Amino acid sequence: MTRDNAQPFNILAKIKRHNTDNVSSLRNIYNERQKIHKGDIIGTDPMRILLSQLLTNGYPHDYRVNPSTQALEELFFVHPTSHKIWRAFPHVLLIDSTYKTNKYNMPFLEIVGVTSTGKTFCVGFAVLKKERQDDYNWAISKLKETLEKCMMPRVIITDRDLALVNACELHFPNASHQLCRWHISQNIMKHCKPSFGTMDEWEEFERMWGILVSSRTPDDYASNVEWMRVCLHTTRRKSKYIIYCILFIVYYLLYFIYCYLIYILLL
């Protein structure tokens, strides 16, 4: 029944119908099914098992092998349900790579779509050998092939990986490219936060930054940029003034202590 794709609860129900004295639980069924699966794959190459599963379950997929060793180097696949959803909502794509997510330390490219209600869904995935122009070109070309004759994406959002950006522009030349707001915010936090004197100043900057990136028109954006520039300039002047005051106070405090010690010694 397992090899006929019967569900565990159906297997258990049939067993109990045939033998009313049977005391097996659903956990017993899961354990036995796992033993069957392990027995089926003994001596089989894991990559062959994966490709067999993709083919059996109807995943659109493709792969590249090393010409000399015939070892699989790159793999692209799309879940069948995701394929149907993407064909209905092909307008926006978010593409990014993650690192060290597998024991081979190969980049894992994730492609995400957006529905008309603003919900995200996974479109496809690719395991790549390297983050090179050729690798990205191959993955994005396979992604494009899955659309067949449907509408191409209108907006593609990535980080500032130039190899990925170039691959997207090559295969989707009419799509508008934008940098990911989250990646920009992370870079700002990394490089700008240490220059702020207090947490209150940093939080105020974050608030201004949120208003800036939410600008709805170019005029609003220009106005918010100027507002942020003036606020930061004023904040910086206040910070410097406070620092100078503190240094002035510390200097005169040390001078007073020095004079007092001299007075004590003279006595």
C-alpha positions, -999 to +999 in steps of 0.1 A: +000+000+000+029+023+006+043+017-028+008+024-042+009+059-025-017+050+001-020+075+030-008+062+064-042+066+081-058+046+052-032+018+056-039+017+094-077+016+088-074-013+063-052-033+087-076-029+115-106-039+093-087-071+084-076-078+120-098-063+147-073-074+174-045-054+158-032-027+183-009-008+158-009+030+160-003+056+133+033+060+146+039+022+139+027+028+103+051+058+098+080+038+112+073+008+089+070+031+059+104+046+067+119+012+068+104+004+034+118+036+019+152+030+034+152-005+019+142+008-015+171+033-017+199+011-003+228+011-028+212+039-048+230+072-055+213+101-035+214+123-066+196+097-087+170+094-060+164+132-060+161+133-098+138+103-097+116+121-072+115+153-092+105+134-123+079+112-106+062+142-089+061+163-120+086+190-110+098+211-140+135+208-136+169+208-154+205+202-144+241+205-157+268+179-152+306+181-154+316+171-189+346+151-177+333+135-145+296+134-153+290+146-117+259+168-113+271+204-106+239+225-109+202+218-104+171+239-111+135+229-101+100+243-096+072+229-076+042+221-098+018+242-077+043+271-077+045+268-115+007+273-118+007+302-094+036+319-112+019+316-145-010+336-130+012+362-112+044+366-133+048+403-127+072+406-098+102+384-089+125+386-058+158+367-064+185+361-038+212+335-029+218+320+005+251+306+016+263+275+036+228+260+036+240+225+025+269+203+033+285+211+000+286+249+007+270+255-027+250+287-033+212+281-031+193+305-053+157+312-042+132+328-066+101+343-050+069+357-066+042+381-054+004+376-059-021+404-066-029+406-028+008+411-019+014+376-006+047+360-015+052+324-028+082+304-038+086+301-075+117+280-080+151+270-066+186+264-080+217+249-065+247+265-082+283+256-084+295+292-080+281+327-080+294+335-115+278+351-145+276+318-163+259+301-134+233+328-130+227+329-167+220+292-168+196+294-138+177+325-150+174+310-185+158+278-171+135+300-151+124+319-182+118+286-201+092+275-175+070+305-184+068+292-220+046+319-238+032+337-207+038+373-198+074+381-187+081+397-153+078+435-151+098+441-119+128+421-106+142+428-071+177+416-061+206+426-039+237+443-055+252+411-069+263+424-103+265+389-118+229+382-109+218+417-120+235+412-154+219+378-159+184+392-151+190+421-176+201+396-202+171+373-200+144+399-189+156+431-206+121+448-204+118+443-166+125+471-142+153+462-118+152+474-082+175+469-053+161+451-022+151+475+005+160+450+032+196+446+019+200+484+017+188+488+053+212+461+064+241+479+047+231+512+063+230+496+097+264+480+092+282+511+080+262+541+095+251+530+129+286+532+145+288+569+136+258+578+158+266+588+193+235+576+211+208+550+205+182+578+204+200+595+175+201+562+156+164+555+162+155+589+150+176+583+119+158+550+113+124+568+116+135+594+090+149+566+068+115+548+069+097+579+058+122+584+030+119+550+015+081+552+017+080+583-005+052+579-031+064+604-057+098+618-068+088+652-054+081+636-020+114+618-021+134+649-029+116+668-001+122+640+024+159+638+014+163+675+021+144+672+054+167+643+065+198+663+055+188+693+076+178+671+106+211+652+105+231+684+102+213+698+132+217+666+151+254+665+144+259+701+155+240+693+188+261+662+193+294+681+188+282+709+211+274+683+238+308+666+234+326+699+236+307+708+268+316+675+284+352+679+275+352+715+288+337+703+321+362+674+324+391+698+317+381+722+344+373+695+369+408+681+364+423+716+367+404+721+400+417+688+414+452+697+404+450+731+421+436+715+452+464+690+454+490+718+451+472+737+478+473+707+501+510+701+495+519+737+502+502+735+535 
